[in-house]
Amino acid sequence: MMGAADRRTGRQLAEQGRMTQHDDWRELGQQLRVDSVRSSSAAGSGHPTSSMSAADLMAVLLSGYLRYDFARPEDPRNDHLIFSKGHASPLLYAMYKAAGAISDDEMLTFRRFGSRIEGHPTPVLPWVDVATGSLGQGLPISVGVALAGKRLDRLPYRVWCLCGDSEMAEGSMWEAFEAASHNGLDNLTAIIDVNRLGQTGPTMHGWDLDAYRDRAEAFGWHAIEIDGHDVAAIDAAYAEAIATTGRPTVIVARTKKGKGVAAVEDLPGKHGKPVEDEAAAIEELGSMRDIRVKVATPDIDGRLHEFATGALSLPAYEPGTKEATRKAFGDALVAL
């Protein structure tokens, strides 16, 4: 049995390990910001400030929680990461670079004609499930993917969806909240990047995190409010989301648009354009880094569920008779 001094040493070592990991996450977050600045500057367009606000959220997810085999994107056990705020694509591509899925050179072809590193993520990249960027679409799609995991694939993969606070004004987002709760999608985690600023000014609720939390809870979700730049809080929130059963989880994260660069941080009029002084911004963020993350591969067993099939018998209707279109359509779906 360890003595008291030994136990203290053990606790101190564990705490030191956590602090080291937190430092690693902070550094990775800074790299994601730097690379978002670099790719947007190379293109002369893009959304670096929208990417910079969510960099810490994605650093912790990529390094600590995402289970994805980038060498085998077709693996049905992989988690799914969907950027509902698809305009923050520089952040997603910076994550792919950190994971070793794309090179730095390819990342810098952002928005170049013929490049697969497009302005919004599209499935031309094998790790992108669906094209996103039109606000209000990504979370509804994520609900469908999570529902497929529960009912069709019957595999315990997780769906992570990064949402923007501007798109939370879209009715489709709240329809998705209702559907996810109704179906008990505890394999779905939505992350709202509450950076307060939209394309033309402040969002409806600004940094009023309670406004988002209260509505999410009214729809039956488990909601967690955090500082979206506190990596320890992000870590704890993701762990809590995974441990929550019976209902989906939303993480409401207070962030600053353009975090880390004084010339753009939390300032209006900086949306959708590269930073004016790329070199100064990179220096302020602590210079370039080349951190590579060994993303954990799926740690679950199982194969896609296979449904029993039989001979196809399509519905038929006598000429001259009448049938409601909705019923005929439904009959055909059932037959298929």
N, C-alpha and C positions, 0 to 999 in steps of 0.2 A: 504494500500500500504506500502511496506517495505521502510524504510529509507535507505540512502547510507550505513550506518554502518551495518545495517542488511543484505543488499545485499552482502557486502564484507564478512561478516561472512558466508553467504550461499556459496559463491564461495570458501572460505577457507575450509569449511567443505567438499564440493564436491572434492576439490583438495586433501584434506587429505584422503578421501575415495579412490580416484584413487591410491594414493601412497601406501595405505595399500594393495589394490588389487595387485599392481605391486610387492610389497614385497612377497605376497602370491605366486604369479606366479614364482618369482625367487626361493623361497624355494621349490616349487614343482619341478621346473627344476632340482634343486640339488638332490632332492630325486630320480628323474628318472635316474640321472647319477649314484648315489650310487647304486641303484638297478641293473642297467646295469652292473656295475662292479661286484657286488656280484654274479649275476646269471652266468656270464661268468667265474668267478673264480671257482664257484662251479662245472661247467662243465669242466674246464680246456681248454676251447676253446670258440670261439664266436667272436663277433665284438663289444666290448664295446666302442672303440674310435669313430666308425661310429654312435653309438647310442648317445654318449655324445654331439656330434656336434649339433644334432637336438633336444636336450632335451627341450630347452626353447621354440622352435617353437611348440612342442607338448604339453607342459605344458599349454600354453595360449589356444591352440585349445581345449584340453580336458576340461579345467575349464570354458572357456568363450564362445565357439562357437559350439562345437559338440553337436548335438541333437540326443541322442541315449538312448534307453531303454535297458540296459544290461540284465534285467530280461526277456525281450521279444525281442530277436534278430530277430524273424520272423516278427515283426511289419513292414509292408511295408512303413511306414512313416519315419523310421529311416534314418538318414544320413548314408553315407558309408565312411569309412576310409580305404584306400588301401595304403600299404607300397610298392611302386615300388622298393625302396631299401630294399628288404626283409631281407637282411643280418643284418639289424639293428633291428632284432627281439627282442633283449633284451630290447630295448626301448619300443616296443609295449607291451611286457609282463609287464613291469614296469607300463605302463599306465593302463593295465587291473587290476593290483594289486591296484593302487591308486583309481580306480573306484569301487573297491570292487567285481570285477567279479571273481578274483582268489585270493587264499591265498598266503601269503609269502612263506609258505612251498612248495606249488605247483610251484610257480615261480622259486624256487631254484632246481626244477627237470629238469631245462633246459638241453636239449640234452641227457637226461638219457633215456636208452632203455625202451620203453613202455610209456614214458611220452607224453602227448599231447602238451607240451611246447617244440616244435621241433626247430631245428636250423634255419629254415625258417618258416614263418607263413603258416599254412595250414587250410583248413576248418574243420579239426577235432575239432577245436575250433568254437563254433557257431557264434562268432562275426567276423570271418575271411571270407570274400567273396570268395577269390580265393588264391591258392598257388602262392607266389611270391618269388623272389630272383634271378632268372635268369634275368640279367639286360636288360632293354628295353621292359619289358612286362607289368609292372604295369600301366603305363599311358595309353597305348592302351586299356587295360581292363577297366580302369576308364572311358574312352571315351564311351565305350559300355554301362557301367552302367548308365552314365549320359544321354546317348541317350535313353535308356530304360525308364528313368524317364520322359523324355520329350514326347516320342512318344508312349510308350506301357503302362507303369504304370500310366502316367499322374498325377504324384504326385510331389510336389515341394520340395522333399528332395535334399540335397546337397551331392556332391561327393568331398572328400578331398583326394588328392594323394600326398604322400611324395616321392620325387624323389631324386636320388643321382646325383652329377655332373659328375661322371664317365660315367653313362649310357646316358648322354646327347650326347655322341658320337655315339649312336646307331641310325640307320636310322628309326627304328620303332617308336622312340620317336617323330621324326619330322613328320612322317606320321600321328601320333596321333594328333599333333598340328594342322595339316592341316584339318583333319576330324572334330576336335572339333570346329574350327573356322567356317568351312563351314556350320556346323549344328547349329551354334549360341548357344553353350552349356554354357549359363551363370550360370548353376547350378554346374559347375565344377571349382575347384580351384586346380592348381598344385603348390606345394611348392618345390622349388629346394634348397637342402641343399648344398650350395657351400662351402665345407670345404677344397678344393684345393688339397687334397691328395687322390690318388687312391690306388690300391693294391700294385703297384710296384714303385710308384713315383708320381710326380705332374701331375695333369690333363692337358689337352690341353690348357685350358683357365685360369687356376689358379683362382685368385680372380677378374678376369676381368668381373664384373657383366654386363657391357654394352654389352659384346659379346653375352650373353644369352638374355638380354632384347631386343637387336636390332633384333635378329632372331625371337623371339617370336612375336614382334610387326609386323614384316614382314609377319608372318602367320596370323595376324589379332587378336592377343590376347591383352588383357589389361595387362601390365606388371608393377610390382612394385618392386623397389630395396630397400632392408632394411639391417640393421645390425641384423643378426639372433640371437643375444644375448641380444638385447634391447627389453624388453617385451612391452614397450609402443609402439615402432615401429611395433612390431608384431601385437599387438592389433589393431592398426590403419589400418594395411594392411588387416587384416581379415575383418574388418568392411567395408573397401573400396571394397573388393572382393564381399562381399554379396550385396553391393549397386550397383554393376556394372551389367548392363543389356545388352542383345543382343550379348554378346561375353564372352568367358571364360577368367579367370584371372590366371596369373602365378606370384607367389611371388618368387623373386630371392634373397635368403638370404645368406649373407656372414657370414660364421661360422668358427670355429676352430675345427679341428678333435681332439678328446680327451680333449675337453674344461674342464678346472678346475683342471687338474692334470698335474703338470709340467713335470713329467717323460714321458708323452706321448703327451702332447698338441702340435699340429702343428709340429710333428716330423715324418719323414719317418721311415719305417720299423716297425711300430706298428700296422699295419692293420691285422685284423683277428686273434688276439691273446689276451688273458687276460692280464691285467696289472700285472707287476711283483710283486709288493708289495700291496696286496689288502688292508691291514689295514692302511697303510700310505695314500693310495689314498682316502679311506673313511674319514679319519681324515682331509685331505686337503679339501675335499668337505663339511666339516662341520658336519661330523658324520651321523649316520643313523637317519631317520625320519619315522614317521608313519602318513603321511598326507593322508586323504581320501577325495576324491572329489565327490560331489553329481552332477553327470553329468546330464544336463538338458535333459528331455525327449522330443520327438517331439512335437512341438507346432503348428502343422498343422492338419487340418481336411481332411477327404476324404478317399476313398477306392480305391483299384486297379481298373483301368478301365477294363471293360469287353467288349470284342468285340462280335458282333453278329456272331453266328455260324449257319451252315446249314449242310445238308447231305454231307458227304465226297464223292467226285467224282474224283477218281484218273485217270490220263491220261492213255490211252491205245494206243498201236501201232500195226499195222498189221504185222504179221510175214513176213519177207522178205523185208520189207521197211527199209529205212535208216532215222535216226534222229540224229542231232548233240547232242553229250553228254551234252553239256552245256545247250541246250534247254530242253532236257528231264529232266535234274536235276532241272532247273528253273520251268518247268511245275509242277513237283511234289511238290516243295516248295510252289508255289502259291496255289495248291490244299489244302495242309495241312493248 
